[in-house]
Amino acid sequence: MTEQETQRRAVHILSADVARKIAAGEVVDRPAALVRELVDNAIDAGARTIEVQLEGGGARRTEVIDDGIGMTREDLALCWLPHATSKVESLEDLLAAETLGFRGEALAAITAVARVEILTSTDGREALQLSVGPGGFDRATETVERYIQQARRVRGTTVRVLGLFDAVPARKKFLKRDGAEALLCRQVFIDKAMAFPNRTFRLVQEGNLKLFLPPVASYRERFIQTQCTEEEKPFVYEVFAKGEGFSVSMVIGGPELYRRDRRQQFVFANGRRIQDFGLLQALEYGLQGAFPNGTHPLGALFITIDPALADFNIHPAKREVRFKDPGAIHGTISKNLRQFMHNLLVRTSSLAYSDQDLEKAESDNSFGSAAADDFATGLGGSTHIQPELGGSGFSGAAASGSQNSSSSLNFLAKPLESSRLAMEALLESPPAYRELPRQADAQPGELVRGADMVHAAASASKQGALFVGRLFGLFLIAESKGRLYIIDQHAAHERILYNRLSTHPVPQQELLIPIVFETDAESTDRFLTAHQKQLAQLGIVLETETAGQWSITALPAGWKKGDQETVQDILALEQAGETFSDRWLATMACHMAIKDGDYVDDITAQALIDAALELPVPRCPHGRPIWTVIDREELLKAVRRIE
């Protein structure tokens, strides 16, 4: 366009038809938006059964059928006009809206870009049908009665949308193929079903029933219906928590169900799926340390909040919410998930013990009951666990005051004395990375038997685990009561060191020559400044004179990484958010632990095995399992000694 042509263009008012079609694009951009808006209306109408039918990816036909309260003739005459709604009367109502829809935009936007047929009945005896085409409300000044006809239908409403964007070819050419659009519609359908588990949802595509979701009693059950296989069902849990003006139901998968991406993480607020990175971050923070690096948990957060504490009117499609106190919600989620996962991992570790161990633990006076009670009530009076009964080892909800699992968990309350001594010895004295003395090297009169030393060390172990040998320079093999344990020597030592570092002051070592580095962002400077004192408690002493320039004057004693790697490790703590202390202690423990390929003598190996099998949380700080177990029956089946 030339400058002269630009100057000749005058300002003018768009026609009502063009303006409405442009505005409609903010609400309806593809068939999935039709599903979102129409299902919202069905839910607001109190429907118990909702069916979505799709043809041509939803662009040719999207139909939503419900058994809600229906509409009267007066409602039907107005519902498709701009800003027509039954859900708010004033601005004050808008700020406290408890329905999914409230603006009166959906049907008006849809009728601007597609043909719409609405069939409705309030009692099942008399039904009415309205048919309007794209831009049909331009004729709203005419008698609306001419568009309404008598029909037949049971109680409820059917909204049929035909030929989406047929009248707006410029928009239609940007739609994806039918299959891709249908997948987007399916995801929106699942989102709605997850948020309302007590209702029936059906999805029909090209005349074929694709999804049938009958009503269930909990978010957990609906999550399993839509996201998990039957085999994964026992490893899904539901955790409840409360805060000031809000409550949260958190459905999460255990460490067995890790994923390579975050596609199966969801956040819902008052029934709407929203995009909130901060709350997804709270989910990840709460479960940190239970999932191996590079993997993610699957789960969903269902937040119920007082409408006065949240603004849902900041996004055209209501995908975002502004919370009055997002920090309180974030903290409640991460804190309760962290406590739950710790207790779950502690409970999982009990599977390493035999029934005889449990019976002995229950009658052993050396065990305190406080920690066992903490497991039963550790999630607080407002938090409960709802696992699959019988599937995961839990027998019921671990709720406030519950004593169901206390007796079987008493053995976890305190480490055994032998375990404590073995752990202390392993921490205080570095492992002996050397070959055992051979028989030929023994002094006259000295009898060296590695097996004798191993048996002697094993006699002090509660597990009675016998060190069998080493595998691939990575694993220690142990036998105990008909089970074969394969123990990751690095992961085990890393967890032991991490536990020690978490409960003891970190000794500092001043540097003769400070490590000087520069930061790239003001956010990094703010992070380092805000946490300077806490970093010093972790052994990292930082000083700064000018913005963006820092020097490290002290590091944890024994730190051996190079300058560049050290700076990278410290700067990476910013990404860990509120869990940066745990991240640093995990880094230290990993740095100090036995490495893959290091040779560990038999006595140290036995002490490491004893300590590893008695750890309350059998995972390294980065989430990897410390050991795996194969029982005698599995081995016999593997070699066909039994069938």
Buried (B, 14 or more C-beta within 10 A) or exposed (E): EEEEEEEEEEEEEEEEBEEBBEBBBEBBBBBBBBBBBBBBBBBBBEBBBBBBBBBBBBBBBBBBBBBBBBBEBEBBBBBBBBEBBBBBEEEEBBBEBEBBBBBBBBBBBBBBBBBBBBBBBBEEEBBBBBBBBBBBBBEBEEEBEEBBEEBEBEBBBBBBBBBBBBBBEEBBEEBBEBEEBBEBBBBBBBBBBBBBBEBBBBBBBBEEEBBEBEBBEBBBBBBBBBBBEEEBBBBBBBBBBBBEBBBBBBBBBBBEBBBEEEEBBBBBBBBBBBEBEBBBBBBBBBBBBBBEEEBBBBBBBBBBBEBEBBBBBEBBBBBBBEBBBBEBBBBBBBBBBBBBBBBBBBBBBBEBBBEEBBEBBBEEEEBEEEBBBBBBBBBBEBBBBBBBEEEBBBEBBBBBEBEBBBBBBBBBBBBBEBBEBBBBEBBEEEBBEEEBEEEEEEEEEEEBEBEEBBEEBBEBBBBBBBBBEBEEEBBBBBBBBEBBBBBBBBBBBBBBBBBBBBEEEBEBEEBEEBBEBEBEEEEBBEBBEEBBEEBBEBBBBBEBEEEEEBBBBBBBEEBEEEBEEBBEBBBEBBEBBBBBBBBBBBBBBBBBBBEEEBBBBBBBBBBBBBBBBBBBBBBBBBBBBBBEBEEEEEBEEEEEEEE
